[in-house]
Amino acid sequence: MSVELDVFVGNTTIMDEEVYQLWLDGYTVNDAVKVRMEGGVMDECEASKDVLLSDTMDQYRTFQMCERLLHSPAKLANQLLFQIPPHRQIMLIERYYAFDDTFVREVLGKKLSKGTKKDLDDISAKTSVTLKSCRRQFDNFKRVFKVVEELKGPLVENIRQHFLLSDKLARDYAAIVFFANNRFETGKRKLQYLSFQDFAFCAGQLISNWTVGAVDNMVEDMDEHAFQTLPSLRGKTKVFIEMEGSFKNLSRGLINIAAKLTNTKDVRDFFIDLVEKFIEPCRSDRWSAADMKLYLTHYTNSAHILDTFKHQVVWDRYMGVVKSCIFKMYHD
Amino acid sequence: MPGKLKAKIVAGRHLPVMDRASDLTDAFVEVKFGNTTFKTDVCPKSLNPQWNSEWFKFEVDDEDLQDEPLQITVLDHDTYSANDAIGKVYIDIDPLLYSEAASVISGWFPIYDTIHGIRGEINVIVKVELFNDLNRFRQSSCGVKFFCTTCIPQCYRATLVHGFVEELVVNEDPEYQWIDRIRTPRASNEARQRLISLMSGELQRKIGLKVLEMGGNAVVGYLQCFDLEGESGLVVRAIGTACTLDKLSSGTPASNACNSPSKDGKEALPTSSSPPPFSPSKPCSRQSSSSDTDLSLTPKTGKNTWPRPSFPFSSLPSPTLHIGEFPFFTLTSFPPGFLLHVGGVVSARSVKLLDRIHNPDEPETRDAWWEEIRQEIKSHARALGCHAVVGYSESTSICEEVCILSASGTAAILNPRYMREGCLDIGCTDHRFEEPSPPNCGFCHIPYDELNMPFPAQLTYCYHCRRQKVPDVLFTTIDLPSEAAVAGKGCLIQARLCRLKKKAQGEANATAISNLLPFMEYELHTQLMNKLKLRSMNALFGLHIQISVGENMLLGLASATGVYLTALPAPGGIQIAGKTPGDLSSEHISSIQKRINDTIAVNKELYQINPPELAEEGVGSPIPEPRHRSRLFRSHSESSDELSELDLSHGKKDAFVLEIDDTDAVEDIHSLLIDAPPPTGFYSCNTENMPGISNWTSGVQMFTSVRVLRLSNANLTNQGLNKIFTDLCENLLKSFYFKLRSMIPCCLCHLNFTVAVPEEELIQVTVTAVAMTYDKEQTQEKTAEKPINKGSLEAEEQLQFPLELCADSSSSNIQTASKISEGRSRSLRSSRSFGGSSVTVVKMTPLSFLPGTRIIKYLGIINMFFIRETTSLREEGGVSGFLHSFIAEVFAMVRAHVAALGGNAVVSYSMKECVFMENPNKNQAQCLINVSGDAVICISETDQESSASTANTGQTGGSETDGAT
C-alpha cells in the first residue's frame, strides 16, 4: 500500500515561509521534514510525519512551478497561474534573490561564467552552503548581470525595476554586478579579512561617484577622462608633502593608485593596492581609525591650499571615494 | 439570422518560444465560430505580440450561439512547414445571451494546450448583438438564466417554482481507449474537449426550452454531469429546478421583499386544502420489496399507483401538465416557510449493463433508466406521505460495461404558495397544516400519518412546540434550514466502506454488484447512525452516499453534517454487549463501553451540545430503553432506503446494542472510535451553513486535493480494506487541518469527497472544500447567552436573501468586510487596466455566498471541461507534479473567464469530474477535469451601503449626485 499521488491546490496559493526558506537553502524534502519536525510544527494540529511529508512535497512542487516566474519577477505580478497576494509576491521575490554573504564573498569579482559555475561544489564545501543553493545564487547573479548589462541608466534603479527588489538588495546586486564586470581582485589572502558588506559599501561609493552612469547614462566603466588628469598630480605631490616619511609613502601610494585607475587591467587591483599601499602600513604603525580619518581629511584639504593645483574637482572626487573606502576597510 | 457575434484579438503576452533559433515566436490567431474562421496578421518575432485586430463578425443563429463555443487558436507562423499550434482558448458566450448578465467578455485568457498546459495569455474582446426573434417555433432558449447555486440566488426573488427539468444528450466518444490508439494525442483530446463543450451547450439550450415551455425564466440548482461510458459513448445529462425569478433592484436592499415566512403564506394555506386526491390513510402503496438493483427494464407495479397530480386551480391555464410527473427539486436550501415538513432520505440505485448507443438522436435507453429510478424515488416519497423530493441529485459510477445509477433526495412537503399550480400535488395537505407550526421546528414534524406509518417508528412530541410528533432521528440531503433551532455546533460525519468483489464479466458482474449493494447501504447506515450517536447528535443534513464500482471492489462513502436539533429528542448512547450475558471477556467489554461513554462525553463538550432538555431527559446515561432504539433505527434505515427485506431479518437484534462476538466486531468498534475529532480551532461540515457558526470573517480558501492509493497487498480482507480506506479519508482531513492551521479559528465547509476506483488496485479520493475563518469570541458569547434562540439569530444572518443588516450583527460584518473592500478596487472592471500588471483577484467557493459580501450580479454559469495529457510524466514531476499543475491551470482558467466577464468571484463552484489515468511504463498520464460554478460580482457589505446611499442621493437631486460621484 503506497500513496501514488497526493496533491493539494488552493485557489490562493498556500506557501509557508519556513518551508520556502528550507527549499531555498537546498534541503531535500526528507531533510526539510526533519528540520520541521525538530522545529516543533508537529505539535500544531496534531500532525504526523506523513502529514508533514505530504505538506512539504506540495509546497516544494509549488515552489518549483513558481521558480520559472521568479526568474523574471515582473511576470509574477501579471501571470494567471498562481493567485498570490501582493505582499506574498514581494516576500517570494525578496527571499529568492537573497544570498549568503559567505557565498557571494567567494565569487565576488569572478567572471560569472560556466567555469566559475563548475567550481561551485568547492565553494559549497568551503562555505557549507548547499550546492543547490549555491547554484541558485550564482544563477541569480548571472541573470541580473545579463539583464542590466544591456540597459542604460543608473544601475541600482535598473535592478530594482527589473527584479522588483528592495533598495538594500538592489544595491547589493549592483555591487555584485559591478565587481563581476570590472573583475576586481578580492580573493587574495590579504583581502580575506574583508566581508562582502565592506566591498558592497565600497562598490556603492565607486558606482555613485566614479561611474558615468551614476549621473546620466552608461553604467559601465570608470570615468576614464577624469582619471586621465590624475597622473599629472604625480609630479606635484612633493610640493605639499613635507611631513614625516611614512606620510610620504602613503601619499605616494594613494597617488599611484589613482594613476593606475586609467588602465582597466590595473583597476582590478584597486582593493589590493589600497590594502597594501595604505591600510597595511597604517596598521603596522598602529594608527587608530580616528588618526586615519584625521590624516585623510587634512591630506585631502591640503591640496586646496596649493595654488598650482588645477584639478581640485577631480581630486575631491577621487579622495572622497578613497577616503570612505579606507574608512570602511580599516578594521581587523 | 438573429445574432451577430463580434470578436477582437488585442494582444498576447508571455508566449512560449517557438523558434529555437531566434528565441522568438511569429504568432497569429485563428478565430473560429461554427464553420467560419478568421485570421489575424502574423506578428513577427515577438513573445508579447500586439495584434489589435479588426472586429471579426460572425452572423449566426441564436441556436448556434447557445451550442457553440468561440474557438481561438494561437499559432506560430512557419514559412516552410506547417504552422505550429501554440494553444487554444474556448470561450463560452452563453453569458452574453441574457440581458441581466455580462455585456462584454474582455480580458486575458490563458492559452491552453492539452499537452503543454498554459502557454502564455491572449487578450480578447467578445460582444454579441441579439436581434429580436418572434419565431414561436424557435429552437433556442436565449434568455433563460442558469445557476449552479442550490438556493434561490441572492439579488433574486422566486415568484414561482415550476419544478424539475432534466435532459440528456449522447454521442460517440472521439476517443475512449486513449493509450492504445494510434492518433495524434492533441487532435483527439481537442476533438473531445470541443465535443463536450458543444454537447453542454446543446443540453443547456434544450433544458432552457423546457423551462420556457413551463413559463419559467431560470434554472436553479443546475447539475450537469458526464458519463464517460467508454465504447458505448459519451452521455451528458443535466437536472435542475425551473423557476421564475425576479431581479431585485440593486439599490434597495430587499429586506422583506423576498419571501419572509409571511402571514399571507400561512393564510394562503387553507385555500389550497382541496380534498386530498390520495387518501392519507393509505400511503403505503409502495411495493414492499423494491428491487432497485433489478436488471430488468420491466416497470414495477408499484409506481403505477402514483396518481396524476391534481390541479386545484383548474381554471388557470396550465399548459404543461406533465411537469408534475416528478415533483423533484434540486435545491438544498429554501426561503423560510417554503419547506413545511421533511420525511427523510429517499434513494434508489440500479445496476445497468452498458450497450452501444445506436441512435444518438434518440437516447431512449438512458432516458428510460433514469425514468425508472425517478419513479422509484417518487414512490418512496409517497410512502413517506410526502408530495415532493428536495435536495435531489443523480449520479453514476461506471466500470467497464457496468454502470450504477443512483439518485437520492429528501422527501418533503412544501408550501404550495411558492409552487406553480399543478406542479405539486398540493392537495395532500391535511389537518396538521391548519395550525401553523413554529418555523424553527415545523420541518421536523412528521409528514406521514402517525396511525398508519409506512414503517414502525418511535415518535415523540416535538421538544420545541410540544404539539406535533417528531421522529427521534432525522436524515436529509438538504442544508440545515436557516430557521432551525440547533444546540451546539455541527460536524462532518462520514461512513466509509470497502467490499471486495470477484472479477466477473457482463451479466454475472452486474448481478454480483446488485447483490452487494443492499449490504453496503445497510452497513453505511449503521456506521452513520453509530457515529451520530457517538457525537450525541440527532440529525444529519447534506447526506450524500456515493457507491463507486471497480473491477474487484466496491467503495462506499457517506458524508453528512451531524447536528443536534433541539426539536428532536436527545439521542441515547451506545451499549456494548457480549454474545452471551456471562461472557468471559466482560472486563474487556466494560472497558470498551467506558471508552464509548467517554467519547460521547468528550464530543458533547467539543461540539458544545448543551440542550436545555438535558437535565430532565437524563441523556447522560447510556441507553435507557434499548428496545426502542432498535425500532427507531429500523425506521430510519427504511425511510432512507429500500432495505425492508434485509431489515426484517435484522429486526430481532438490537441495533444500538453492539454485540462483540468475534474479532471483526471488535475492529468495527475500534474503527468507530478511530475518527479523530478535528484539532482545536477547526470545525468541519459538508453543507452550505455550518450549524452553530455564522459570524464569518473574510478569510476564504477554496482548495482541491486528490490522493490516490495503490493497494500493493493482493490478499486483502474486507476489514483490511476498510481500515485502509478509512485511514485514507482521515489522513486527508488531517492534512487539511495542518495546511490550513494559519486560518484558525476556521471551519472547513462544503467538504465534498468523491471516491473512485480508477484501476484494479487504486483508490482515488478527490476533495473540494472551502476553509472560512470566523470570529471565535462572538460565537462563544452567543452560545452562552441564548442557546435556544441562537438558531433564529443565525437565521437572520445566514439568509441567502439580502436583508438589511440587523443592529447586533452589523459590527462584526463591518469589521469583516473591510478587508474585502481593499481587494475590491482592483477587482472591479472599471479599474482593470488593459494589459496592465495587476490581475483581478477572483475568489472561489463551493458555497452560494462569500462571507462579508453581497452578490450584486450573476454573470452566468461557468462550465468548463479540460483534458491534459503528457508523454513526459517523469520530467513533469511524476503524477503528483502533473496533476498539481493541471489543477492549478484549471483554477487559473476559471478565474480568467470570470475576470473577463467582469466578475470577481465564483460561487457554488464544484469539480464534477476528475478522471485520472496513468501509464508510468510509457511515461504517460492523462486527466480530465470538469468544473462548474456561477460567476458573480460581489461587493463588501459596507460598500453596498455606501453605494445604496449614493443611489439615494442620485434620486433626490442632480446637484447632490455630482457631489456623490
Interface residues (C-beta under 8 A of the other chain):
Chain A: M1 S2 V3 E4 L5 D6 V7 F8 V9 G10 N11 T12 T13 I14 E44 C45 E46 A47 S48 D50 V51 L52 S54 D55 M57 D58 R61 T62 Q64 M65 A74 K75 A77 N78 Q79 L80 L81 F82 Q83
Chain B: R13 H14 W108 P110 I118 E121 A676 P679 F682 Q701 M702 F703 T704 S705 V706 R707 V708 L709 R710 L711 S712 N713 I724 N731 K734 S735 F736 Y737 F738 K739 L740 R741 L762 Q764 G836 S837 S838 V839 V841 V842 K843 M844 G877 V879 S880 G881 L883 H884 S885 I887 A888 E889 F891 A892 R895 A896 F916
